[in-house]
């Protein structure tokens, strides 16, 4: 079946598929970690799994000599916070010269989904714990001359938690995690949005970034299945449902990240992370993140993320390069009335609230312009940017 999937994707998608993941959280299988031997007998433990993984991988992606394409990524451990790195080393040892193009793991914050608070989830110490674990994996992969991809991640496991991941908590967690793991060297991060929508059931989780839902036409009006159920309408007599994108909080964070790293939508990343010296002063310092980026076209982009739910911050950015000493633009990611727990979020003055079944962002785009400040004592220029609690701002300065 795996070969058939690869052949079909090649036929219909061409070269748009970069790589195929083999293995998905094998340590969480009902049988526990293990694999089948040549006689079909189950062998528990990492050694049994590693041998089985190697056998299957060679059948899917045979070793055809030096220079042959390596098309697999694996083994997709369930959470880099909980697995010993020796497991990854064992799998890489067999596949690094044959079928593995990269290693991959999943990442979820090391917390209790049911009890964690927004403050705990966004705490820098929690992110640092995950980054340290990722570094351990990266060092092993470096020895095998392979990169590490985080092939599944979200603010909380299981697709996220209702009224946490589907609020601005998830909206600011997303770009901060993307910046942090990009700087740590991850080849990529793939957001896990949980189960998508279903025409006759409400499987789509509200904490997803964008989920596929469906609507029906009844008496020239549009309804979701749950609405028709309440109205006791027989959907079997209606036309086939139409899919539509339902947008939630994490998507706003992804839009923020996209403009910060690519300059616009439908564009490729064009930036390099650059070092920013951050001097913390005042109460807002604990949960304020600063990510500085240099674009290929010369732009300076600085992402400011205030993960604190009560403390407003006034950020003073000092810039050494005087070529940026001119007016800059500011785009803002802002909460609704509930702060971090808001779902009525705006990005650049626009929101998906009221989008209905269109999936299109509503309102007029708003980008502010901020005047340059001169600091004669330091010989530098800069900008002073207020960043309210539970919000983020993106500064773009051009030479």
C-alpha positions, 0 to 999 in steps of 0.5 A, a space after each residue: 500500500 505504501 508503494 501504491 501511495 507513493 506511485 499515485 502521488 508521483 503521478 498526480 502531484 509530480 515533485 510537490 511531495 518532498 518526502 514521505 513519513 514512515 512511522 507514527 508514534 510507535 511507542 503509543 501503539 496498543 501493542 507497545 513499542 516493537 515489531 515483527 520479525 521475518 517469521 511474523 512473530 512480534 518482538 517487543 522493544 526498541 530492537 524489535 521495532 528498529 529491525 522491523 522499521 529497517 525491513 519495511 523501509 528497504 522494501 519501500 525505498 530500496 538501497 540502489 547504491 550511492 546517489 540513489 534517492 532517499 525518500 523517507 522521514 522517520 520514525 515519528 516519535 510521539 513526543 521528543 520530551 518523553 523518548 530516550 534519544 538512544 531510540 533515534 540513534 538506533 533507527 538512524 544507524 540503519 537508515 542514514 546511508 540508505 533510505 532516510 533523508 531526514 529524521 523526524 519527531 513530534 513535539 508537544 509541551 510537557 504538561 498535563 492537558 487537562 490542568 495546564 493554565 495559559 500562563 504555564 503553557 506560554 511560560 518560557 521555561 516550558 519552551 526552553 525544556 522542549 528546545 533542550 530536548 530537541 537539541 539532544 536529538 539534533 546532535 544525534 542527527 548531525 552525526 548522521 548528517 541528517 536534519 530533524 523535522 518536527 512533523 507534528 506539533 500543537 500547543 497541546 496534544 490531541 489536536 489541542 484543548 477547547 477554550 485554550 488552543 482555540 483562543 489567542 493562547 494558541 494564536 501566540 503560541 504558534 508563531 513563538 514556537 515556529 521562531 524558536 524551533 527554526 532558530 534551533 535548526 528544525 528542518 520544518 514544523 507541521 502543525 497538527 490541527 486534529 480531526 477535520 470536519 465531516 459532512 454528517 458529524 461534527 468531528 472538527 475540533 474548534 481548536 484547529 487552525 483551519 478545519 473543513 466543515 460542511 453546510 447544506 442548502 435548505 429552503 435557499 438558506 445555508 445550515 450546518 448539520 447540527 443546525 438541521 438536526 435541531 430542526 429535525 430536517 432529513 438531510 438525506 433529501 437534501 443536495 450534497 453538502 458543500 465544504 467550507 473552511 472554518 478558521 480559528 485562533 491558531 491561524 491568526 498566529 500563522 498569518 503573523 508568522 507568514 508575513 514576518 518570514 515571507 513578507 506576504 502570503 503565497 510567498 516563500 520564506 526569505 529571511 534569516 534570523 539575526 541576533 538581537 540584544 534584549 535588555 529586560 527592564 520592568 514587569 513586562 520582561 518575563 513573557 515578552 519575545 523579540 525575534 529579529 529577521 533580515 530579509 533577502 531584499 534588505 528589509 528588517 522585520 522584528 516580531 514582538 510577541 507579548 505573551 503576558 495576559 496583564 502587563 503592557 510593554 513599551 519596547 524601545 528598538 535601537 538599530 545600529 544600521 543607519 540605513 534603516 533610519 526612516 519610517 517603518 510600518 507596524 502590523 498588529 495581532 490583537 485580542 478581543 475583550 477576553 485578552 488571551 482567552 479571546 476568539 474574536 482576534 484581529 490581524 492587521 485590522 481584519 478578522 474571520 469573525 462574520 466570515 460565515 461559510 466563505 472562509 474569507 477574512 473580513 474588514 479593511 487591512 490596517 497597517 500603521 506607520 511609526 516615526 523614527 526616533 534619534 538617540 544622539 547619546 548612542 549614535 543610533 536610531 530606533 523605534 518606540 513601540 507599545 505592545 499591549 498585553 496579549 498581543 503581538 506586533 510586527 515592525 518592517 523597516 526598509 533601507 
